[in-house]
Amino acid sequence: MTDASTQVATVDPGRTARRLRRGAPAVGQWLSWSTPFVATVAIVAIVQLLVVTDVVDERVFPRPTSIGVQLYEQVQRGAFWESVLRTLEGWALGLGLAVALAVPCGIAIGSSTWAYRSTRFVVDFVRPIPSIALLPLFILLFGIGMPLKTYLVALGCFFPLFFQTMYGVQSVDPIARDTAHAYRLGPVMRFCFVLLPGATPMIATGLRISASIALLLAVGTEMVVGVPGLGFDIYRAQYSGQRPTAFALIAASGILGVLMAIGFNRLERFTLRWHPSQRREQAP
């Protein structure tokens, strides 16, 4: 009798601990999704209350319910999805061009200490210049159309991605570099097994940042120049006095940005499962 009770007492705590460990990730995942949702609903409810009570003039900012109704009506129209696809086309082409140029340049300059020091002043001088400031020149060169939007997006995304790549190569563990030299690895082997894996996390961060910048520039170019897309639809709705529709399209752009951020974040976690930072984030 005593042995049985002692045995039960020694087994039950272990089972309880295992159940708690299995339940902890589920609870944490539920909280990570529910907390932003609850906070968003609370903010929308507060804004709705401020507009209804005339604290905020409805002529300046429409009711969130009116914006939601307009957004629901927009997503049922084919013209809305055509504008979304045109915006995404400029986003994808510009971001792809920036990746094709910025990543190789960042790796090449970051791999050489002499090149890194020689070009740092020029890069720091050019980096603060906003790409939208070159809009008149780009209009003369490329006209008003998809090439204009593509090259403006590419220019705006180039420097964040370039700097992240260059700093990523520069921050590779010196011990790993010395080990590669000690084993007399060739340039190709050092690049494939030392430089690229060491710089990949920062490149992924630069890509995630550049994706958001690309969307901002694509929509902004459409608004300023009149290139077809979500930005042009926002400008047209504002100009015609349809404020709920304009804010609904702005909300659609924001939702598109959130979906992009979630997608790139998940892609980063999937492709960098081997990296210690990702393993720490996924640990229960």
ZISULVEN-V83851 format. One record per backbone hydrogen bond with DSSP energy under -1.0 kcal/mol. NH is the residue of the N-H (numbers start at 1). CO is the residue of the C=O. E is the energy in kcal/mol with one decimal. If there is no record, write none. Layout:
<<NH:CO:E> <NH:CO:E>>
//
This chain:
<<5:1:-2.0> <6:2:-2.3> <7:3:-2.3> <8:4:-2.4> <9:5:-2.1> <10:6:-1.7> <11:7:-1.4> <12:8:-2.5> <15:11:-2.0> <16:12:-2.6> <17:13:-2.3> <18:14:-2.3> <19:15:-2.3> <20:16:-2.3> <21:17:-2.4> <22:18:-2.2> <23:19:-2.1> <24:20:-1.8> <27:23:-2.2> <28:24:-2.6> <29:25:-2.6> <30:26:-2.3> <31:27:-2.4> <32:28:-2.1> <33:29:-1.3> <34:30:-2.6> <35:31:-2.4> <37:33:-1.1> <38:34:-2.9> <39:35:-2.4> <40:36:-2.4> <41:37:-2.4> <42:38:-2.3> <43:39:-2.2> <44:40:-2.5> <45:41:-2.4> <46:42:-2.2> <47:43:-2.4> <48:44:-2.5> <49:45:-2.1> <50:46:-2.3> <51:47:-2.2> <52:48:-2.5> <53:49:-2.2> <54:51:-1.4> <55:50:-1.9> <56:50:-1.7> <60:57:-1.4> <61:57:-2.4> <67:63:-2.1> <68:64:-2.5> <69:65:-2.2> <70:66:-2.2> <71:67:-2.5> <72:68:-2.2> <73:69:-2.0> <74:70:-2.3> <75:71:-2.1> <77:74:-2.1> <81:77:-1.2> <82:78:-1.9> <83:79:-2.0> <84:80:-2.2> <85:81:-2.3> <86:82:-1.9> <87:83:-2.3> <88:84:-2.7> <89:85:-2.0> <90:86:-1.9> <91:87:-2.2> <92:88:-2.9> <93:89:-2.5> <94:90:-2.2> <95:91:-2.5> <96:92:-2.5> <97:93:-2.2> <98:94:-2.2> <99:95:-2.4> <100:96:-2.3> <101:97:-1.4> <102:98:-3.4> <103:99:-1.5> <105:101:-1.6> <106:102:-2.9> <107:103:-2.4> <108:104:-2.5> <109:105:-2.5> <110:106:-2.3> <111:107:-1.6> <116:112:-2.4> <117:113:-2.2> <118:114:-2.2> <119:115:-2.0> <123:119:-2.4> <124:120:-2.6> <125:121:-1.7> <126:122:-2.1> <127:123:-2.4> <129:126:-1.3> <133:130:-1.2> <134:131:-1.3> <135:132:-1.5> <138:134:-2.5> <139:135:-2.4> <140:136:-1.8> <141:137:-1.9> <142:138:-3.2> <143:139:-1.9> <149:145:-1.6> <150:146:-2.7> <151:147:-2.5> <152:148:-2.0> <153:149:-2.2> <154:150:-2.4> <155:151:-2.3> <156:152:-2.3> <157:153:-2.0> <158:154:-1.3> <161:157:-1.6> <162:158:-2.9> <163:159:-2.8> <164:160:-2.0> <165:161:-2.1> <166:162:-2.6> <167:163:-3.0> <168:164:-1.9> <169:165:-2.2> <170:166:-2.2> <171:167:-1.9> <172:169:-1.2> <177:173:-1.8> <178:174:-2.9> <179:175:-2.5> <180:176:-2.1> <181:177:-2.2> <182:178:-2.6> <183:179:-2.1> <184:181:-1.2> <185:180:-2.5> <190:186:-2.7> <191:187:-2.2> <192:188:-2.4> <193:189:-2.5> <194:190:-1.8> <195:190:-2.4> <196:191:-2.5> <198:194:-1.7> <199:195:-2.2> <200:196:-1.6> <203:199:-2.1> <204:200:-2.7> <205:201:-1.9> <206:202:-2.3> <207:203:-2.3> <208:204:-2.1> <209:205:-2.3> <210:206:-2.7> <211:207:-1.9> <212:208:-1.2> <213:209:-2.1> <214:210:-2.6> <215:211:-1.6> <216:212:-2.1> <217:213:-2.5> <218:214:-2.3> <219:215:-2.4> <220:216:-2.6> <221:217:-2.6> <222:218:-1.8> <223:219:-1.9> <224:220:-2.5> <225:221:-2.6> <226:222:-1.2> <233:229:-1.8> <234:230:-2.4> <235:231:-2.3> <236:232:-2.4> <237:233:-2.2> <238:234:-2.4> <239:235:-2.6> <240:236:-1.7> <241:238:-1.2> <242:237:-2.3> <243:241:-1.5> <246:242:-2.4> <247:243:-2.9> <248:244:-2.0> <249:245:-2.2> <250:246:-2.1> <251:247:-2.4> <252:248:-1.9> <253:249:-2.0> <254:250:-2.2> <255:251:-2.6> <256:252:-2.3> <257:253:-2.1> <258:254:-2.3> <259:255:-2.5> <260:256:-2.0> <261:257:-2.4> <262:258:-2.6> <263:259:-2.5> <264:260:-2.8> <265:261:-2.1> <266:262:-2.4> <267:263:-2.3> <268:264:-2.4> <269:265:-2.2> <270:266:-2.3> <271:267:-2.7> <272:268:-1.8> <275:272:-1.4> <279:275:-1.9> <280:276:-2.2> <281:277:-1.6> <282:278:-1.9>>
//
